Amino acid sequence: MQQNLEGMALNLNKNLKLYYSISEVAAMFGLNESTLRYWEQEFPYLKPKTSGPAKIRQYQEKDIEQIRVIHNLVKVRGFKIAAAKKMLSQNRKGVDKSTEVLQTLMDVKADLQALKKQLDGLQ
C-alpha cells in the first residue's frame, strides 16, 4: 500500500475546475463578455474551446493566463490593441514576466490590506 501512495503526490493548490464560461472569465477581470470576444478576434492565440451547436466558449487555465497578459497590457498599463500585439510579438517573455510580477504584487497588496484590517480590529 505504501508503494502505491508514493507515486500519488497530493497537490493542494490544483484548481479542480477545468472549464470556465465567458461570464465567469469576464467577471474575473471586470470585463464585458463582448471585450473577451473582441480580444479573441485581435489576438489569434486566444482561442477558447467551443462546444455544441451554439458554440459555447469554454475557457481553460491556459486561456485565462493569456487573458491575464492581455488585460495587463491593455487595461492596467494602457496600451492600445495594436501596441499590445506588437509588444507581445517582439518580447513575449518580458511581457509574461512583467504580468507575473504584477500579479504577485497585487496578491501581496491584498494580503497586506487584509493584515491591516485584522490589526485595526485589535485596537
C-alpha positions, 0 to 999 in steps of 0.5 A, a space after each residue: 500500500 505504501 508503494 502505491 501512495 508514493 507515486 500519488 503526490 497530493 497537490 493542494 493548490 490544483 484548481 479542480 475546475 477545468 472549464 470556465 464560461 465567458 461570464 465567469 472569465 469576464 467577471 474575473 477581470 471586470 470585463 464585458 463578455 463582448 471585450 473577451 470576444 473582441 480580444 479573441 478576434 485581435 489576438 489569434 492565440 486566444 482561442 477558447 474551446 467551443 462546444 455544441 451547436 451554439 458554440 459555447 466558449 469554454 475557457 481553460 487555465 491556459 486561456 485565462 493566463 493569456 487573458 491575464 497578459 492581455 488585460 495587463 497590457 491593455 487595461 492596467 498599463 494602457 496600451 492600445 490593441 495594436 501596441 499590445 500585439 506588437 509588444 507581445 510579438 517582439 518580447 513575449 517573455 518580458 511581457 509574461 514576466 512583467 504580468 507575473 510580477 504584477 500579479 504577485 504584487 497585487 496578491 501581496 497588496 491584498 494580503 497586506 490590506 487584509 493584515 491591516 484590517 485584522 490589526 485595526 480590529 485589535 485596537 
